[in-house]
Every structure is written in structure tokens, then in C-alpha cells.
């Protein structure tokens, strides 16, 4: 092989490596953006989950209050029925 041929091969390999590096940088940038979006989505989801937990707690309280009111009304109705008898 001549020296010129060796330089051509070396230049070709350097070009190939530069192209590969560019592709890897682009992929890295894309992955960083996807990670950022994923972290943002996770934060949003955690906020929504916390809100859902609060709603569930409120629902249980309302349900408990509803049952207590129903029981009191049933008790009043029973007392009224005894009066009518």
C-alpha cells in the first residue's frame, strides 16, 4: 500500500467516526429530551395521584356522613311509626 492509500483509508475512517459521533450526539439529545418529558409527566402524574387520594378521602368522609344521616333518619322514621301505631 502506498502512503496516499493509507491516508485515504484513514480519512475515510475518520469521516465515518465523525458521522457516527454526530448520530450519537443527536440520539443523546433526543434521549435527554425524552427523559425530560418523562420526568415532567411523572411529576404531573404524582400530582394527579395526590389529588385523587384527597378526593378518595373526601368521598369516604361524605359516604360516612351520608350513612350516619341515613341511620338517624331511619331512627326518626321508626319513632314516628311507633307514634302512629
Biopython code that builds the backbone (N, CA, C, O; Angstrom):
import numpy as np
from Bio.PDB.StructureBuilder import StructureBuilder

atoms = [
    (1, "UNK", "N", (0.833, -1.184, 0.000)),
    (1, "UNK", "CA", (0.000, 0.000, 0.000)),
    (1, "UNK", "C", (0.875, 1.245, 0.000)),
    (1, "UNK", "O", (1.924, 1.306, 0.642)),
    (2, "UNK", "N", (0.414, 2.202, -0.725)),
    (2, "UNK", "CA", (1.162, 3.451, -0.756)),
    (2, "UNK", "C", (0.717, 4.328, 0.400)),
    (2, "UNK", "O", (-0.320, 4.089, 1.018)),
    (3, "UNK", "N", (1.500, 5.326, 0.676)),
    (3, "UNK", "CA", (1.188, 6.235, 1.776)),
    (3, "UNK", "C", (-0.112, 6.987, 1.496)),
    (3, "UNK", "O", (-0.905, 7.202, 2.413)),
    (4, "UNK", "N", (-0.343, 7.388, 0.253)),
    (4, "UNK", "CA", (-1.577, 8.091, -0.106)),
    (4, "UNK", "C", (-2.790, 7.208, 0.155)),
    (4, "UNK", "O", (-3.824, 7.677, 0.631)),
    (5, "UNK", "N", (-2.652, 5.943, -0.157)),
    (5, "UNK", "CA", (-3.755, 4.997, 0.053)),
    (5, "UNK", "C", (-4.039, 4.859, 1.551)),
    (5, "UNK", "O", (-5.200, 4.798, 1.955)),
    (6, "UNK", "N", (-3.007, 4.810, 2.361)),
    (6, "UNK", "CA", (-3.173, 4.720, 3.818)),
    (6, "UNK", "C", (-3.879, 5.963, 4.355)),
    (6, "UNK", "O", (-4.745, 5.858, 5.223)),
    (7, "UNK", "N", (-3.510, 7.146, 3.838)),
    (7, "UNK", "CA", (-4.170, 8.377, 4.274)),
    (7, "UNK", "C", (-5.637, 8.399, 3.848)),
    (7, "UNK", "O", (-6.494, 8.879, 4.591)),
    (8, "UNK", "N", (-5.928, 7.883, 2.659)),
    (8, "UNK", "CA", (-7.315, 7.828, 2.182)),
    (8, "UNK", "C", (-8.151, 6.928, 3.084)),
    (8, "UNK", "O", (-9.283, 7.261, 3.434)),
    (9, "UNK", "N", (-7.586, 5.796, 3.450)),
    (9, "UNK", "CA", (-8.294, 4.866, 4.351)),
    (9, "UNK", "C", (-8.490, 5.535, 5.705)),
    (9, "UNK", "O", (-9.575, 5.461, 6.282)),
    (10, "UNK", "N", (-7.462, 6.180, 6.207)),
    (10, "UNK", "CA", (-7.549, 6.863, 7.494)),
    (10, "UNK", "C", (-8.578, 7.990, 7.440)),
    (10, "UNK", "O", (-9.382, 8.133, 8.362)),
    (11, "UNK", "N", (-8.564, 8.781, 6.386)),
    (11, "UNK", "CA", (-9.548, 9.855, 6.226)),
    (11, "UNK", "C", (-10.956, 9.295, 6.155)),
    (11, "UNK", "O", (-11.882, 9.855, 6.742)),
    (12, "UNK", "N", (-11.120, 8.203, 5.444)),
    (12, "UNK", "CA", (-12.441, 7.560, 5.350)),
    (12, "UNK", "C", (-12.917, 7.108, 6.742)),
    (12, "UNK", "O", (-14.076, 7.312, 7.102)),
    (13, "UNK", "N", (-12.033, 6.506, 7.501)),
    (13, "UNK", "CA", (-12.394, 6.039, 8.848)),
    (13, "UNK", "C", (-12.708, 7.210, 9.774)),
    (13, "UNK", "O", (-13.637, 7.137, 10.578)),
    (14, "UNK", "N", (-11.933, 8.293, 9.661)),
    (14, "UNK", "CA", (-12.194, 9.485, 10.473)),
    (14, "UNK", "C", (-13.558, 10.065, 10.111)),
    (14, "UNK", "O", (-14.322, 10.448, 10.996)),
    (15, "UNK", "N", (-13.868, 10.131, 8.808)),
    (15, "UNK", "CA", (-15.183, 10.622, 8.371)),
    (15, "UNK", "C", (-16.302, 9.746, 8.939)),
    (15, "UNK", "O", (-17.330, 10.242, 9.399)),
    (16, "UNK", "N", (-16.077, 8.443, 8.895)),
    (16, "UNK", "CA", (-17.081, 7.506, 9.430)),
    (16, "UNK", "C", (-17.274, 7.714, 10.927)),
    (16, "UNK", "O", (-18.404, 7.694, 11.415)),
    (17, "UNK", "N", (-16.187, 7.911, 11.653)),
    (17, "UNK", "CA", (-16.266, 8.141, 13.096)),
    (17, "UNK", "C", (-16.947, 9.465, 13.415)),
    (17, "UNK", "O", (-17.725, 9.546, 14.365)),
    (18, "UNK", "N", (-16.662, 10.507, 12.629)),
    (18, "UNK", "CA", (-17.295, 11.808, 12.838)),
    (18, "UNK", "C", (-18.800, 11.695, 12.605)),
    (18, "UNK", "O", (-19.598, 12.252, 13.358)),
    (19, "UNK", "N", (-19.177, 10.966, 11.552)),
    (19, "UNK", "CA", (-20.598, 10.765, 11.268)),
    (19, "UNK", "C", (-21.268, 9.982, 12.399)),
    (19, "UNK", "O", (-22.365, 10.334, 12.834)),
    (20, "UNK", "N", (-20.616, 8.932, 12.871)),
    (20, "UNK", "CA", (-21.164, 8.136, 13.970)),
    (20, "UNK", "C", (-21.298, 8.980, 15.230)),
    (20, "UNK", "O", (-22.288, 8.870, 15.953)),
    (21, "UNK", "N", (-20.302, 9.823, 15.495)),
    (21, "UNK", "CA", (-20.351, 10.695, 16.668)),
    (21, "UNK", "C", (-21.515, 11.669, 16.563)),
    (21, "UNK", "O", (-22.210, 11.918, 17.548)),
    (22, "UNK", "N", (-21.728, 12.218, 15.378)),
    (22, "UNK", "CA", (-22.862, 13.121, 15.168)),
    (22, "UNK", "C", (-24.183, 12.425, 15.415)),
    (22, "UNK", "O", (-25.081, 12.987, 16.043)),
    (23, "UNK", "N", (-24.303, 11.214, 14.929)),
    (23, "UNK", "CA", (-25.532, 10.446, 15.156)),
    (23, "UNK", "C", (-25.735, 10.163, 16.636)),
    (23, "UNK", "O", (-26.850, 10.275, 17.146)),
    (24, "UNK", "N", (-24.663, 9.799, 17.325)),
    (24, "UNK", "CA", (-24.761, 9.525, 18.762)),
    (24, "UNK", "C", (-25.124, 10.782, 19.545)),
    (24, "UNK", "O", (-25.886, 10.716, 20.510)),
    (25, "UNK", "N", (-24.586, 11.916, 19.137)),
    (25, "UNK", "CA", (-24.942, 13.169, 19.808)),
    (25, "UNK", "C", (-26.418, 13.492, 19.603)),
    (25, "UNK", "O", (-27.112, 13.898, 20.535)),
    (26, "UNK", "N", (-26.888, 13.307, 18.369)),
    (26, "UNK", "CA", (-28.316, 13.542, 18.097)),
    (26, "UNK", "C", (-29.191, 12.601, 18.916)),
    (26, "UNK", "O", (-30.198, 13.018, 19.488)),
    (27, "UNK", "N", (-28.804, 11.343, 18.966)),
    (27, "UNK", "CA", (-29.562, 10.365, 19.753)),
    (27, "UNK", "C", (-29.535, 10.731, 21.230)),
    (27, "UNK", "O", (-30.547, 10.620, 21.922)),
    (28, "UNK", "N", (-28.376, 11.166, 21.709)),
    (28, "UNK", "CA", (-28.237, 11.571, 23.111)),
    (28, "UNK", "C", (-29.151, 12.762, 23.419)),
    (28, "UNK", "O", (-29.829, 12.783, 24.447)),
    (29, "UNK", "N", (-29.163, 13.753, 22.517)),
    (29, "UNK", "CA", (-30.040, 14.910, 22.706)),
    (29, "UNK", "C", (-31.505, 14.486, 22.736)),
    (29, "UNK", "O", (-32.283, 14.964, 23.562)),
    (30, "UNK", "N", (-31.870, 13.586, 21.829)),
    (30, "UNK", "CA", (-33.253, 13.101, 21.779)),
    (30, "UNK", "C", (-33.604, 12.359, 23.065)),
    (30, "UNK", "O", (-34.686, 12.553, 23.620)),
    (31, "UNK", "N", (-32.701, 11.519, 23.536)),
    (31, "UNK", "CA", (-32.956, 10.774, 24.770)),
    (31, "UNK", "C", (-33.058, 11.704, 25.975)),
    (31, "UNK", "O", (-33.868, 11.475, 26.874)),
    (32, "UNK", "N", (-32.237, 12.753, 25.994)),
    (32, "UNK", "CA", (-32.325, 13.729, 27.082)),
    (32, "UNK", "C", (-33.691, 14.414, 27.069)),
    (32, "UNK", "O", (-34.293, 14.622, 28.122)),
    (33, "UNK", "N", (-34.176, 14.761, 25.884)),
    (33, "UNK", "CA", (-35.481, 15.403, 25.767)),
    (33, "UNK", "C", (-36.591, 14.447, 26.213)),
    (33, "UNK", "O", (-37.519, 14.848, 26.916)),
    (34, "UNK", "N", (-36.489, 13.190, 25.800)),
    (34, "UNK", "CA", (-37.482, 12.195, 26.219)),
    (34, "UNK", "C", (-37.457, 12.010, 27.731)),
    (34, "UNK", "O", (-38.508, 11.868, 28.356)),
    (35, "UNK", "N", (-36.264, 12.009, 28.323)),
    (35, "UNK", "CA", (-36.136, 11.878, 29.774)),
    (35, "UNK", "C", (-36.771, 13.072, 30.473)),
    (35, "UNK", "O", (-37.460, 12.919, 31.482)),
    (36, "UNK", "N", (-36.534, 14.258, 29.928)),
    (36, "UNK", "CA", (-37.120, 15.473, 30.495)),
    (36, "UNK", "C", (-38.645, 15.407, 30.433)),
    (36, "UNK", "O", (-39.322, 15.738, 31.407)),
    (37, "UNK", "N", (-39.184, 14.979, 29.290)),
    (37, "UNK", "CA", (-40.634, 14.851, 29.144)),
    (37, "UNK", "C", (-41.185, 13.788, 30.094)),
    (37, "UNK", "O", (-42.255, 13.955, 30.679)),
    (38, "UNK", "N", (-40.440, 12.700, 30.236)),
    (38, "UNK", "CA", (-40.867, 11.624, 31.129)),
    (38, "UNK", "C", (-40.897, 12.094, 32.579)),
    (38, "UNK", "O", (-41.826, 11.775, 33.321)),
    (39, "UNK", "N", (-39.883, 12.850, 32.977)),
    (39, "UNK", "CA", (-39.839, 13.374, 34.350)),
    (39, "UNK", "C", (-40.984, 14.349, 34.582)),
    (39, "UNK", "O", (-41.582, 14.369, 35.658)),
    (40, "UNK", "N", (-41.288, 15.154, 33.573)),
    (40, "UNK", "CA", (-42.395, 16.102, 33.680)),
    (40, "UNK", "C", (-43.722, 15.356, 33.807)),
    (40, "UNK", "O", (-44.574, 15.715, 34.620)),
    (41, "UNK", "N", (-43.886, 14.314, 32.991)),
    (41, "UNK", "CA", (-45.105, 13.513, 33.051)),
    (41, "UNK", "C", (-45.227, 12.812, 34.399)),
    (41, "UNK", "O", (-46.322, 12.717, 34.954)),
    (42, "UNK", "N", (-44.113, 12.324, 34.924)),
    (42, "UNK", "CA", (-44.132, 11.654, 36.223)),
    (42, "UNK", "C", (-44.553, 12.635, 37.315)),
    (42, "UNK", "O", (-45.342, 12.289, 38.194)),
    (43, "UNK", "N", (-44.031, 13.849, 37.259)),
    (43, "UNK", "CA", (-44.378, 14.862, 38.258)),
    (43, "UNK", "C", (-45.871, 15.192, 38.172)),
    (43, "UNK", "O", (-46.552, 15.296, 39.192)),
    (44, "UNK", "N", (-46.364, 15.353, 36.952)),
    (44, "UNK", "CA", (-47.787, 15.639, 36.754)),
    (44, "UNK", "C", (-48.643, 14.481, 37.275)),
    (44, "UNK", "O", (-49.658, 14.697, 37.938)),
    (45, "UNK", "N", (-48.228, 13.271, 36.973)),
    (45, "UNK", "CA", (-48.969, 12.083, 37.409)),
    (45, "UNK", "C", (-48.985, 11.978, 38.923)),
    (45, "UNK", "O", (-50.007, 11.622, 39.509)),
    (46, "UNK", "N", (-47.865, 12.284, 39.563)),
    (46, "UNK", "CA", (-47.810, 12.244, 41.022)),
    (46, "UNK", "C", (-48.742, 13.284, 41.624)),
    (46, "UNK", "O", (-49.394, 13.022, 42.635)),
    (47, "UNK", "N", (-48.809, 14.460, 41.012)),
    (47, "UNK", "CA", (-49.737, 15.484, 41.484)),
    (47, "UNK", "C", (-51.183, 15.042, 41.337)),
    (47, "UNK", "O", (-52.003, 15.261, 42.228)),
    (48, "UNK", "N", (-51.491, 14.414, 40.201)),
    (48, "UNK", "CA", (-52.842, 13.920, 39.981)),
    (48, "UNK", "C", (-53.177, 12.781, 40.943)),
    (48, "UNK", "O", (-54.311, 12.667, 41.407)),
    (49, "UNK", "N", (-52.197, 11.948, 41.236)),
    (49, "UNK", "CA", (-52.407, 10.848, 42.184)),
    (49, "UNK", "C", (-52.700, 11.396, 43.576)),
    (49, "UNK", "O", (-53.578, 10.885, 44.271)),
    (50, "UNK", "N", (-51.981, 12.415, 43.981)),
    (50, "UNK", "CA", (-52.215, 13.026, 45.286)),
    (50, "UNK", "C", (-53.614, 13.640, 45.340)),
    (50, "UNK", "O", (-54.315, 13.518, 46.345)),
    (51, "UNK", "N", (-54.009, 14.295, 44.259)),
    (51, "UNK", "CA", (-55.349, 14.872, 44.185)),
    (51, "UNK", "C", (-56.403, 13.771, 44.268)),
    (51, "UNK", "O", (-57.416, 13.924, 44.951)),
    (52, "UNK", "N", (-56.162, 12.670, 43.575)),
    (52, "UNK", "CA", (-57.081, 11.540, 43.623)),
    (52, "UNK", "C", (-57.181, 10.976, 45.034)),
    (52, "UNK", "O", (-58.268, 10.600, 45.473)),
    (53, "UNK", "N", (-56.075, 10.913, 45.739)),
    (53, "UNK", "CA", (-56.093, 10.425, 47.128)),
    (53, "UNK", "C", (-56.914, 11.362, 48.016)),
    (53, "UNK", "O", (-57.644, 10.909, 48.897)),
    (54, "UNK", "N", (-56.789, 12.669, 47.779)),
    (54, "UNK", "CA", (-57.576, 13.627, 48.549)),
    (54, "UNK", "C", (-59.066, 13.447, 48.258)),
    (54, "UNK", "O", (-59.892, 13.469, 49.171)),
    (55, "UNK", "N", (-59.402, 13.267, 46.974)),
    (55, "UNK", "CA", (-60.805, 13.057, 46.605)),
    (55, "UNK", "C", (-61.345, 11.771, 47.228)),
    (55, "UNK", "O", (-62.488, 11.724, 47.680)),
    (56, "UNK", "N", (-60.519, 10.740, 47.247)),
    (56, "UNK", "CA", (-60.947, 9.473, 47.840)),
    (56, "UNK", "C", (-61.218, 9.646, 49.336)),
    (56, "UNK", "O", (-62.191, 9.110, 49.866)),
    (57, "UNK", "N", (-60.353, 10.394, 50.001)),
    (57, "UNK", "CA", (-60.529, 10.647, 51.431)),
    (57, "UNK", "C", (-61.817, 11.432, 51.665)),
    (57, "UNK", "O", (-62.595, 11.111, 52.563)),
    (58, "UNK", "N", (-62.036, 12.473, 50.844)),
    (58, "UNK", "CA", (-63.268, 13.267, 50.966)),
    (58, "UNK", "C", (-64.498, 12.408, 50.690)),
    (58, "UNK", "O", (-65.513, 12.537, 51.374)),
    (59, "UNK", "N", (-64.409, 11.532, 49.689)),
    (59, "UNK", "CA", (-65.524, 10.656, 49.365)),
    (59, "UNK", "C", (-65.866, 9.749, 50.543)),
    (59, "UNK", "O", (-67.039, 9.561, 50.866)),
    (60, "UNK", "N", (-64.848, 9.191, 51.180)),
    (60, "UNK", "CA", (-65.088, 8.323, 52.335)),
    (60, "UNK", "C", (-65.765, 9.098, 53.463)),
    (60, "UNK", "O", (-66.661, 8.584, 54.133)),
    (61, "UNK", "N", (-65.328, 10.338, 53.662)),
    (61, "UNK", "CA", (-65.940, 11.170, 54.700)),
    (61, "UNK", "C", (-67.396, 11.451, 54.367)),
    (61, "UNK", "O", (-68.268, 11.327, 55.227)),
    (62, "UNK", "N", (-67.664, 11.830, 53.117)),
    (62, "UNK", "CA", (-69.040, 12.119, 52.695)),
    (62, "UNK", "C", (-69.900, 10.863, 52.806)),
    (62, "UNK", "O", (-71.045, 10.926, 53.254)),
    (63, "UNK", "N", (-69.349, 9.733, 52.399)),
    (63, "UNK", "CA", (-70.093, 8.468, 52.475)),
    (63, "UNK", "C", (-70.419, 8.132, 53.933)),
    (63, "UNK", "O", (-71.532, 7.712, 54.248)),
    (64, "UNK", "N", (-69.450, 8.321, 54.805)),
    (64, "UNK", "CA", (-69.669, 8.051, 56.216)),
    (64, "UNK", "C", (-70.746, 8.979, 56.786)),
    (64, "UNK", "O", (-71.623, 8.548, 57.534)),
    (65, "UNK", "N", (-70.663, 10.261, 56.417)),
    (65, "UNK", "CA", (-71.679, 11.214, 56.870)),
    (65, "UNK", "C", (-73.053, 10.849, 56.326)),
    (65, "UNK", "O", (-74.053, 10.938, 57.039)),
    (66, "UNK", "N", (-73.099, 10.443, 55.080)),
    (66, "UNK", "CA", (-74.362, 10.045, 54.453)),
    (66, "UNK", "C", (-74.980, 8.858, 55.200)),
    (66, "UNK", "O", (-76.181, 8.835, 55.466)),
    (67, "UNK", "N", (-74.155, 7.891, 55.527)),
    (67, "UNK", "CA", (-74.649, 6.716, 56.255)),
    (67, "UNK", "C", (-75.149, 7.112, 57.641)),
    (67, "UNK", "O", (-76.165, 6.595, 58.104)),
    (68, "UNK", "N", (-74.444, 8.023, 58.303)),
    (68, "UNK", "CA", (-74.875, 8.467, 59.634)),
    (68, "UNK", "C", (-76.208, 9.196, 59.545)),
    (68, "UNK", "O", (-77.086, 8.993, 60.384)),
    (69, "UNK", "N", (-76.362, 10.045, 58.531)),
    (69, "UNK", "CA", (-77.630, 10.769, 58.351)),
    (69, "UNK", "C", (-78.750, 9.775, 58.043)),
    (69, "UNK", "O", (-79.848, 9.890, 58.588)),
    (70, "UNK", "N", (-78.479, 8.809, 57.180)),
    (70, "UNK", "CA", (-79.481, 7.807, 56.837)),
    (70, "UNK", "C", (-79.919, 7.037, 58.091)),
    (70, "UNK", "O", (-81.110, 6.807, 58.301)),
    (71, "UNK", "N", (-78.962, 6.649, 58.905)),
    (71, "UNK", "CA", (-79.296, 5.915, 60.133)),
    (71, "UNK", "C", (-80.157, 6.767, 61.063)),
    (71, "UNK", "O", (-81.103, 6.268, 61.674)),
    (72, "UNK", "N", (-79.823, 8.058, 61.167)),
    (72, "UNK", "CA", (-80.615, 8.938, 62.044)),
    (72, "UNK", "C", (-82.026, 9.109, 61.494)),
    (72, "UNK", "O", (-82.994, 9.117, 62.254)),
    (73, "UNK", "N", (-82.141, 9.246, 60.182)),
    (73, "UNK", "CA", (-83.480, 9.388, 59.578)),
    (73, "UNK", "C", (-84.284, 8.113, 59.777)),
    (73, "UNK", "O", (-85.472, 8.170, 60.095)),
    (74, "UNK", "N", (-83.649, 6.971, 59.593)),
    (74, "UNK", "CA", (-84.351, 5.704, 59.822)),
    (74, "UNK", "C", (-84.822, 5.606, 61.275)),
    (74, "UNK", "O", (-85.924, 5.133, 61.552)),
    (75, "UNK", "N", (-83.974, 6.058, 62.192)),
    (75, "UNK", "CA", (-84.368, 6.051, 63.610)),
    (75, "UNK", "C", (-85.563, 6.960, 63.855)),
    (75, "UNK", "O", (-86.483, 6.599, 64.589)),
    (76, "UNK", "N", (-85.549, 8.136, 63.242)),
    (76, "UNK", "CA", (-86.691, 9.060, 63.387)),
    (76, "UNK", "C", (-87.959, 8.463, 62.788)),
    (76, "UNK", "O", (-89.041, 8.582, 63.361)),
    (77, "UNK", "N", (-87.817, 7.818, 61.624)),
    (77, "UNK", "CA", (-88.988, 7.197, 60.996)),
    (77, "UNK", "C", (-89.551, 6.069, 61.862)),
    (77, "UNK", "O", (-90.767, 5.905, 61.955)),
    (78, "UNK", "N", (-88.688, 5.309, 62.479)),
    (78, "UNK", "CA", (-89.145, 4.249, 63.376)),
    (78, "UNK", "C", (-89.908, 4.847, 64.561)),
    (78, "UNK", "O", (-90.946, 4.331, 64.975)),
    (79, "UNK", "N", (-89.372, 5.942, 65.093)),
    (79, "UNK", "CA", (-90.071, 6.588, 66.220)),
    (79, "UNK", "C", (-91.418, 7.120, 65.781)),
    (79, "UNK", "O", (-92.399, 7.007, 66.517)),
    (80, "UNK", "N", (-91.482, 7.703, 64.584)),
    (80, "UNK", "CA", (-92.764, 8.203, 64.074)),
    (80, "UNK", "C", (-93.747, 7.056, 63.845)),
    (80, "UNK", "O", (-94.938, 7.193, 64.125)),
    (81, "UNK", "N", (-93.260, 5.949, 63.348)),
    (81, "UNK", "CA", (-94.134, 4.798, 63.120)),
    (81, "UNK", "C", (-94.680, 4.253, 64.448)),
    (81, "UNK", "O", (-95.816, 3.783, 64.507)),
    (82, "UNK", "N", (-93.876, 4.317, 65.499)),
    (82, "UNK", "CA", (-94.348, 3.843, 66.811)),
    (82, "UNK", "C", (-95.443, 4.768, 67.331)),
    (82, "UNK", "O", (-96.384, 4.330, 67.994)),
    (83, "UNK", "N", (-95.303, 6.057, 67.018)),
    (83, "UNK", "CA", (-96.327, 7.008, 67.466)),
    (83, "UNK", "C", (-97.647, 6.711, 66.793)),
    (83, "UNK", "O", (-98.699, 6.756, 67.430)),
    (84, "UNK", "N", (-97.595, 6.399, 65.476)),
    (84, "UNK", "CA", (-98.809, 6.131, 64.724)),
    (84, "UNK", "C", (-99.463, 4.814, 65.124)),
    (84, "UNK", "O", (-100.669, 4.652, 64.934)),
    (85, "UNK", "N", (-98.713, 3.884, 65.663)),
    (85, "UNK", "CA", (-99.290, 2.585, 65.974)),
    (85, "UNK", "C", (-100.181, 2.604, 67.174)),
    (85, "UNK", "O", (-100.735, 1.571, 67.548)),
]
sb = StructureBuilder()
sb.init_structure("model")
sb.init_model(0)
sb.init_chain("A")
sb.init_seg("    ")
for serial, (resi, resn, name, xyz) in enumerate(atoms, 1):
    if name == "N":
        sb.init_residue(resn, " ", resi, " ")
    sb.init_atom(name, np.array(xyz, "f"), 0.0, 1.0, " ", f" {name:<3s}", serial, name[0])
structure = sb.get_structure()
